[in-house]
Structures are given as C-alpha cells and as structure tokens.
C-alpha cells in the first residue's frame, strides 16, 4: 500500500531520528518502557512539541499547512484528555452524532449532560475518543486509549478502531499491550534509548 503518513528524520526530546510510514487503513503500535518518549513522538507528529524533521500526509508537507488544518486531519488523543467545559455535551458540536456513537462504547447518551468531574476516568476516556473520531480525521494518534479501561470496554474500543481502519483511517497508537497490536493487525515498533525499531 502506498505511504499516506510519512515522518522522516524526526528529532526532539524523545531522541531520534525517527522514521515512520503507513498507508491508509494501516496501524502502527508503539511499545516501549515508561519514559522512553512514546508520547513525545506522537506530539511531534501532531506538531505539538518542538522538533526537527519532516512530516507529510498524502504527499502534502505539514510545514506548508496551517496548524489547525493539520490537526483536523491528524488528530491527537493524549492519555489524559483535557476538558474545558463543565458538561460533556459542551465539547461536542454535534450532540446527536455523539449520542449515536456512544452505545458502541457502552455509554448512555444521558452522560452528555453530566458534569465532567462526576464521570469516571473510563467514561471520560471513551468520550474523549468519540470526540476525537467524530470529525473523521485521516490519522488518529492515540496515546494508550485503553490504558484506563476494563477488559469489556477495551474490546469495544478495539472494535470501533477496527471500523475506522476499515474506513481508511491510519492509526499510530502507543500501547503497553502487545496483544492489542495483534488484535488490531498493527505493525509493532519499539521505542527505547531514543531509537524506534521494528519489534
């Protein structure tokens, strides 16, 4: 498959140079010890952390694209997503679309009216994933999207991600679960000592 997302010669706080290529509908799972820089690598691809190197999407260089446009196409979901409104609903421009997707992750649409601080960590994580997926970005950069979830919720998230892969979305995911990479059919890469290699 032709390369769609290309990162070449990335260098930053996580080390480097890092090179990464994947096509539409392909997934890469990045493993490595805590503190190795996996999250920083995702943030470099998202253009959120200082770095050197080149990133391109569909042949279009990120440097030639306004940052908001890039981040709409290449969406980053941190391990601890931010919330800036009192209720969940206020974070979703299209409430109906969010409510429609929520049952896929065992979430009741009524949770949209809950105050954020009353939601569990797992509920917030799943809602944040929905918030990230709804605009249909070309690439998902996911930092341990199931790290705070129980096994049942993890299965549901993986099913949703498999649907996005089937629709052509490319996924770069940080995970400590090597079996998760296998379940999603993801290529495994390992980051340690400032180097990113096939696992």
C-alpha positions as CSV (number, residue, x, y, z in Angstrom):
1,X,0.0,0.0,0.0
2,X,1.3,3.5,-0.8
3,X,2.5,5.5,2.1
4,X,0.0,8.1,3.4
5,X,1.5,9.4,6.6
6,X,5.3,9.8,6.4
7,X,7.5,11.0,9.2
8,X,11.2,11.4,8.3
9,X,14.1,12.3,10.5
10,X,12.1,13.4,13.5
11,X,14.4,14.6,16.3
12,X,13.3,16.0,19.6
13,X,13.2,15.4,23.4
14,X,12.4,11.7,22.7
15,X,15.6,11.3,20.8
16,X,15.7,10.3,17.1
17,X,16.0,10.4,14.2
18,X,12.6,8.6,13.9
19,X,11.2,7.4,10.6
20,X,7.6,6.1,10.3
21,X,5.4,5.4,7.3
22,X,2.0,3.9,7.0
23,X,-0.8,3.7,4.4
24,X,-4.5,4.4,4.6
25,X,-6.2,1.9,6.8
26,X,-2.9,0.8,8.4
27,X,-2.0,0.8,12.1
28,X,1.3,1.1,13.9
29,X,1.5,0.2,17.6
30,X,4.4,1.7,19.5
31,X,5.6,-0.1,22.7
32,X,8.5,0.7,25.0
33,X,9.3,1.4,28.6
34,X,7.7,4.3,30.5
35,X,9.7,7.5,29.9
36,X,11.1,6.3,26.6
37,X,9.4,9.2,24.7
38,X,6.4,7.4,23.1
39,X,4.0,10.2,23.9
40,X,6.5,12.9,22.8
41,X,6.8,11.1,19.4
42,X,3.1,11.3,18.9
43,X,3.2,15.0,19.9
44,X,5.9,15.7,17.4
45,X,3.8,14.1,14.6
46,X,0.9,16.3,15.8
47,X,3.2,19.3,15.7
48,X,2.7,20.0,19.4
49,X,6.3,19.6,20.6
50,X,9.5,21.2,19.3
51,X,11.4,19.0,16.9
52,X,13.3,18.8,13.7
53,X,12.4,16.6,10.7
54,X,9.6,16.3,8.1
55,X,6.0,15.0,8.3
56,X,3.7,14.7,5.3
57,X,0.2,13.5,4.7
58,X,-0.9,12.3,1.3
59,X,2.2,14.0,-0.2
60,X,1.3,17.3,1.4
61,X,4.1,18.6,3.7
62,X,2.9,19.6,7.1
63,X,5.1,22.7,7.0
64,X,3.0,24.1,4.2
65,X,-0.3,23.6,6.0
66,X,-1.8,25.8,8.8
67,X,-1.5,24.1,12.2
68,X,-5.3,24.0,12.7
69,X,-5.8,22.3,9.3
70,X,-3.1,19.8,10.1
71,X,-4.6,18.9,13.5
72,X,-8.1,18.4,12.0
73,X,-6.6,15.8,9.6
74,X,-4.1,14.3,12.1
75,X,-5.9,14.1,15.5
76,X,-4.1,13.5,18.7
77,X,-5.7,11.9,21.8
78,X,-3.5,12.2,24.9
79,X,-3.5,9.6,27.7
80,X,-5.2,12.2,29.9
81,X,-7.5,14.2,27.6
82,X,-8.3,17.8,28.5
83,X,-11.8,19.1,29.3
84,X,-12.6,22.8,29.4
85,X,-16.4,23.0,29.8
86,X,-18.5,21.9,32.7
87,X,-20.5,19.3,31.0
88,X,-19.6,16.6,28.4
89,X,-22.2,17.9,25.9
90,X,-20.5,21.3,25.6
91,X,-17.5,19.5,24.0
92,X,-19.5,18.1,21.1
93,X,-20.6,20.5,18.3
94,X,-22.9,17.7,17.0
95,X,-24.6,16.3,20.1
96,X,-26.8,13.9,18.0
97,X,-23.7,12.3,16.3
98,X,-22.0,11.8,19.7
99,X,-25.2,10.3,21.2
100,X,-25.4,7.9,18.2
101,X,-21.8,6.7,18.7
102,X,-21.9,6.4,22.5
103,X,-23.7,3.0,22.7
104,X,-20.9,1.4,20.7
105,X,-18.7,2.1,23.7
106,X,-21.3,1.1,26.3
107,X,-22.0,4.8,27.2
108,X,-25.5,6.1,27.9
109,X,-26.2,9.3,25.9
110,X,-27.5,10.8,29.1
111,X,-23.9,11.1,30.3
112,X,-23.6,14.0,27.9
113,X,-25.4,16.1,30.5
114,X,-23.2,15.1,33.4
115,X,-20.6,17.4,34.8
116,X,-17.2,16.2,33.8
117,X,-15.9,15.8,37.3
118,X,-18.7,13.3,38.0
119,X,-17.7,11.0,35.2
120,X,-15.3,8.1,35.8
121,X,-11.9,8.0,34.3
122,X,-13.0,5.3,31.9
123,X,-16.1,7.3,30.8
124,X,-14.1,10.4,30.2
125,X,-11.6,8.4,28.1
126,X,-14.3,6.8,25.9
127,X,-16.0,10.2,25.5
128,X,-12.7,11.8,24.5
129,X,-12.2,9.0,21.9
130,X,-15.6,9.8,20.4
131,X,-14.7,13.5,20.4
132,X,-11.5,12.7,18.5
133,X,-13.1,10.3,16.0
134,X,-16.3,12.3,15.1
135,X,-14.7,14.8,12.8
136,X,-13.4,11.9,10.8
137,X,-9.6,12.7,10.8
138,X,-7.4,11.0,8.3
139,X,-5.0,9.9,11.0
140,X,-5.5,9.1,14.7
141,X,-2.6,9.5,17.1
142,X,-3.7,7.6,20.2
143,X,-1.8,7.6,23.5
144,X,-2.8,4.5,25.4
145,X,-6.5,4.8,24.5
146,X,-7.5,1.7,26.6
147,X,-5.0,2.2,29.5
148,X,-7.7,3.2,31.9
149,X,-10.4,0.8,30.7
150,X,-11.6,-2.6,31.9
151,X,-11.4,-5.6,29.5
152,X,-15.0,-5.2,28.3
153,X,-14.6,-1.5,27.4
154,X,-11.2,-2.3,25.8
155,X,-12.9,-4.8,23.4
156,X,-15.5,-2.2,22.4
157,X,-12.8,0.4,21.8
158,X,-10.8,-2.0,19.7
159,X,-14.0,-2.8,17.6
160,X,-14.5,0.9,17.0
161,X,-10.9,1.4,16.0
162,X,-11.1,-1.6,13.6
163,X,-14.1,0.1,11.9
164,X,-12.1,3.3,11.5
165,X,-9.2,1.3,10.0
166,X,-11.6,-0.4,7.6
167,X,-12.8,3.0,6.5
168,X,-9.3,4.1,5.6
169,X,-8.2,5.9,8.7
170,X,-4.5,5.4,9.6
171,X,-3.7,4.9,13.3
172,X,-0.5,5.4,15.3
173,X,-1.1,4.1,18.8
174,X,1.0,3.9,21.9
175,X,0.2,0.8,24.0
176,X,1.7,-1.3,26.7
177,X,-0.4,-4.2,25.5
178,X,1.4,-6.2,22.9
179,X,-1.6,-8.4,22.3
180,X,-3.6,-5.3,21.4
181,X,-1.4,-4.7,18.5
182,X,-2.0,-8.2,17.2
183,X,-5.8,-7.8,17.6
184,X,-5.8,-4.7,15.5
185,X,-3.4,-6.1,12.9
186,X,-1.0,-3.3,13.7
187,X,2.7,-3.3,12.8
188,X,4.7,-3.2,16.1
189,X,7.5,-0.8,16.7
190,X,9.6,-0.4,19.9
191,X,11.0,2.8,21.2
192,X,13.8,2.7,23.7
193,X,17.1,4.6,24.1
194,X,16.0,7.2,21.6
195,X,15.6,4.7,18.8
196,X,12.5,3.4,17.1
197,X,12.8,-0.1,15.6
198,X,10.5,-2.8,14.3
199,X,9.5,-5.1,17.2
